[in-house]
Amino acid sequence: MGTVKFSTPVNSSREASQHSKKEYYIEINNEYYFVKFSEGFVKENTLSKYIDKEIIIKGEIKNGKWEDGTSGSIANKTIAVQPRIGKYVTIDKIIK
């Protein structure tokens, strides 16, 4: 059982943070796990209905890269995106 949270990632680059996507986290026992949608079956539009609500999920806690560490274009500039690594959760199903 955990609580759904979301935020805009903190980024030292003002320009990059203006184009950043909001991120979802699941808080379980006072620990926050990044939600990696690309590996689960539940998508952002479904999870967004549960922000600040407690839910029970079927999923998995994993450790690894949150996103690819590839170059991206932000405001017509190519920048190297440093991959974030750590614990994250994949959500296969929201049970309640």
Buried (B, 14 or more C-beta within 10 A) or exposed (E): EBBBBBEEEEEEEEEBEEEBEEBBBBBBEEEBBBBBBEBBEBEEEEBEEBEEEEBEBEBEEBEEEBBEEEEEEBEEEEEEEEEEEEEBBBBEEBEE
